[in-house]
């Protein structure tokens, strides 16, 4: 088997190392930080859902969700708890024009095998989720969706990968990708040059810049995204699902005795950075955003001590159609990419890592890859929402 260098030690890179190592490749993963998963993985909302409206995404996320459900068995790690809370995902609208669109989306999901998504309206919706405002007209709910500990999942993939002699080399800055003619021969690092048959870029917001060092342009933009964590508060319903205002994108979910809140507000692309400065006004905006259809948040905000508010920020790596780039770079032999997940990286990780490994092995045809780098939608845009 071949020698593979993976650049980037977030959850996607570590899972990819596991799948490639299991296939018999000699794998070295390079990470610039002192620990794995320190940047975008750590800043994630760590949510997992299969409720998409594109058939390829539905199948992809179902695969990943099933893997997470069986994480201990799949990786042979008895007792390894990834904190998978399957409390569901609830999309809610207060707009008459959106009610039928949600109903149609559920019908599409059922046609593509996601038969456990429910369409709820009126009194039934509010009886199931009594914290919702009276303005909530309809929603879609899937009980198997939820959230997990991305850190624990990453550690599980790392532990399993070590069985296959995967090397994790930390504090190693990759300065450029080494190209010789039409093929990649390795990478230049702060510790010297390393050679390989394949180089896989899983470096999140730094992926496009690394590709550019090999004269490859990737349509990826880093976008700042915030996460607000609220500490323990008696008014937060800990049994609730991830609850998304379908009309605005503001969303929240329980987090221990508190909650995590986010809102993918429109922002201009920003340069990739190791540390992202959050907007101190974001907590006020997101609390107002979730209050619209979840009125208990007003009472929470009025009784919330400053010591129970924790704000941080990271970067989404966004593609034009909001779907990932997974596969080989056309016309440059040996260079592979798994990036551009547009906020869906943690939830897509198992399927994305399996797909990339099978493409390198030749076990899956390049022609059947829905996330190829030369797909038409990359130039036309559109695709799934990156709000959650």
Secondary structure as GFF3:
##gff-version 3
##sequence-region A 1 388
A	DSSP	beta_strand	3	7	.	.	.	ID=ss1
A	DSSP	alpha_helix	11	22	.	.	.	ID=ss2
A	DSSP	beta_strand	26	30	.	.	.	ID=ss3
A	DSSP	beta_strand	47	48	.	.	.	ID=ss4
A	DSSP	alpha_helix	55	69	.	.	.	ID=ss5
A	DSSP	alpha_helix	71	75	.	.	.	ID=ss6
A	DSSP	beta_strand	89	93	.	.	.	ID=ss7
A	DSSP	alpha_helix	96	111	.	.	.	ID=ss8
A	DSSP	beta_strand	118	121	.	.	.	ID=ss9
A	DSSP	alpha_helix	122	128	.	.	.	ID=ss10
A	DSSP	beta_strand	138	142	.	.	.	ID=ss11
A	DSSP	beta_strand	146	147	.	.	.	ID=ss12
A	DSSP	alpha_helix	150	162	.	.	.	ID=ss13
A	DSSP	beta_strand	167	169	.	.	.	ID=ss14
A	DSSP	beta_strand	174	180	.	.	.	ID=ss15
A	DSSP	beta_strand	183	189	.	.	.	ID=ss16
A	DSSP	beta_strand	192	195	.	.	.	ID=ss17
A	DSSP	beta_strand	198	201	.	.	.	ID=ss18
A	DSSP	three_ten_helix	204	206	.	.	.	ID=ss19
A	DSSP	alpha_helix	207	212	.	.	.	ID=ss20
A	DSSP	beta_strand	220	230	.	.	.	ID=ss21
A	DSSP	beta_strand	242	245	.	.	.	ID=ss22
A	DSSP	beta_strand	251	255	.	.	.	ID=ss23
A	DSSP	beta_strand	258	262	.	.	.	ID=ss24
A	DSSP	alpha_helix	282	291	.	.	.	ID=ss25
A	DSSP	alpha_helix	296	302	.	.	.	ID=ss26
A	DSSP	three_ten_helix	306	308	.	.	.	ID=ss27
A	DSSP	beta_strand	309	319	.	.	.	ID=ss28
A	DSSP	beta_strand	325	328	.	.	.	ID=ss29
A	DSSP	beta_strand	335	339	.	.	.	ID=ss30
A	DSSP	alpha_helix	345	361	.	.	.	ID=ss31
A	DSSP	three_ten_helix	366	368	.	.	.	ID=ss32
A	DSSP	alpha_helix	377	380	.	.	.	ID=ss33
###
